[in-house]
Amino acid sequence: MSLTFITSAIIYAVTTCGAAIFNALSAFKYYSRKKSGQVTQGNDKSLFFITCVIFIAQVIRFGYSMGRSLYTSNPDIVAFLLIILPIVSDIFAWTGAISLLFLSQSTRKEYISYYTCRPNIISAPQTTSSSPKQIRVS
């Protein structure tokens, strides 16, 4: 067994267990607030959904790392793990970026502005007046 695979499996195990604990606490808090009749914000539900999706991607990555560290002597399983590595890596990498676009309206606007080649307008606060100065960025 390679030390690299064992180390990455341990790191993914620790972070996945930590994420599981925090996701369980978040779910408990979200549903207890909802059950008690407290007003929940619209972003609470989407944030909870995104954390669950990111956690599932993390569990997939952890499963891959564990399989890679446990089955190094089995060539069939190693070949299968090498085939699914790009898929697992893409899922793990894209969940963070997609969740950022899903949750942040300002990030969505910046991406749309960038990819449609429209100039961005950024508000920069000035110290001499109370209204922000508009700066054009190309």
RAKA-V807549 format. One record per residue. N is the residue number from 1. RES is the residue in one small letter. PSI is psi in radians with two decimals (* if undefined). OMEGA is omega as a letter, one per 20 degrees, with the letter a starting at -180 (none if undefined). D_CENTER is the distance of its C-alpha to the mean C-alpha in Angstrom with 1 decimal. Layout:
# RAKA-V807549
n: {N;N}
res: {RES;RES}
psi: {PSI;PSI}
omega: {OMEGA;OMEGA}
d_center: {D_CENTER;D_CENTER}
This chain:
# RAKA-V807549
n: {1;2;3;4;5;6;7;8;9;10;11;12;13;14;15;16;17;18;19;20;21;22;23;24;25;26;27;28;29;30;31;32;33;34;35;36;37;38;39;40;41;42;43;44;45;46;47;48;49;50;51;52;53;54;55;56;57;58;59;60;61;62;63;64;65;66;67;68;69;70;71;72;73;74;75;76;77;78;79;80;81;82;83;84;85;86;87;88;89;90;91;92;93;94;95;96;97;98;99;100;101;102;103;104;105;106;107;108;109;110;111;112;113;114;115;116;117;118;119;120;121;122;123;124;125;126;127;128;129;130;131;132;133;134;135;136;137;138}
res: {m;s;l;t;f;i;t;s;a;i;i;y;a;v;t;t;c;g;a;a;i;f;n;a;l;s;a;f;k;y;y;s;r;k;k;s;g;q;v;t;q;g;n;d;k;s;l;f;f;i;t;c;v;i;f;i;a;q;v;i;r;f;g;y;s;m;g;r;s;l;y;t;s;n;p;d;i;v;a;f;l;l;i;i;l;p;i;v;s;d;i;f;a;w;t;g;a;i;s;l;l;f;l;s;q;s;t;r;k;e;y;i;s;y;y;t;c;r;p;n;i;i;s;a;p;q;t;t;s;s;s;p;k;q;i;r;v;s}
psi: {2.42;2.46;-0.56;-0.79;-0.68;-0.77;-0.78;-0.62;-0.70;-0.76;-0.79;-0.59;-0.79;-0.81;-0.60;-0.69;-0.73;-0.75;-0.65;-0.72;-0.84;-0.63;-0.69;-0.74;-0.70;-0.75;-0.75;-0.78;-0.74;-0.86;-0.51;-0.64;-0.70;-0.70;-0.60;-0.11;0.09;2.56;2.20;2.52;2.79;-0.55;-0.34;-0.77;-0.79;-0.63;-0.72;-0.73;-0.77;-0.71;-0.61;-0.72;-0.76;-0.66;-0.72;-0.73;-0.66;-0.67;-0.69;-0.78;-0.68;-0.75;-0.70;-0.80;-0.69;-0.74;-0.68;-0.61;-0.47;-0.55;0.78;-0.40;-0.18;1.88;-0.52;-0.78;-0.68;-0.70;-0.74;-0.77;-0.61;-0.56;-0.71;-0.11;-0.82;-0.64;-0.81;-0.75;-0.71;-0.77;-0.80;-0.69;-0.70;-0.43;-0.65;-0.79;-0.76;-0.68;-0.63;-0.76;-0.61;-0.67;-0.55;1.98;-0.67;-0.61;-0.72;-0.77;-0.70;-0.72;-0.77;-0.77;-0.72;-0.82;-0.24;0.12;0.60;2.54;2.46;2.58;2.04;2.32;2.12;2.18;2.47;2.67;-0.30;-0.45;2.93;-0.31;2.45;2.58;2.39;2.26;2.27;2.24;2.26;*}
omega: {a;r;r;a;r;r;r;r;r;r;r;r;a;a;r;r;r;r;r;r;a;r;r;r;r;r;r;a;a;a;r;r;r;a;a;r;r;a;r;a;r;a;a;a;a;r;r;r;a;r;r;r;r;r;r;r;r;r;r;r;r;r;r;a;r;r;r;a;a;a;a;a;a;a;r;a;r;r;r;r;r;r;a;a;r;r;r;r;r;r;a;a;a;a;r;a;r;r;r;r;a;a;a;r;a;r;r;r;r;r;r;r;a;a;r;r;r;r;r;r;a;r;r;a;r;a;a;a;a;a;a;r;r;r;r;r;a;none}
d_center: {29.7;28.0;26.9;23.7;22.6;23.6;21.9;18.5;19.0;19.9;16.9;14.5;16.9;16.9;13.2;12.8;15.8;14.7;11.5;14.0;16.4;14.2;13.0;16.7;17.8;15.6;17.0;20.4;20.4;19.2;21.8;24.5;24.2;24.4;27.3;29.2;29.2;27.3;25.8;22.0;20.4;19.0;15.6;15.6;15.5;12.7;10.6;11.7;11.0;7.3;7.1;9.4;7.8;4.8;8.1;10.1;8.4;8.9;12.4;13.2;12.6;14.7;17.3;17.6;18.2;20.6;22.4;22.8;24.2;26.5;28.0;28.9;32.5;32.0;32.0;31.1;27.9;27.0;27.8;25.5;22.6;23.3;23.3;20.0;18.3;17.4;15.9;13.8;12.7;12.0;9.9;7.8;7.8;7.6;4.7;2.9;6.5;7.5;5.7;7.4;10.4;10.6;10.7;12.7;16.1;17.2;14.6;15.6;19.2;18.9;17.4;20.2;22.7;21.9;22.0;25.1;26.8;27.6;28.3;25.9;27.6;26.3;28.0;29.2;31.0;34.6;36.6;39.9;39.1;37.0;35.6;32.8;33.9;32.3;31.4;31.0;28.6;29.2}
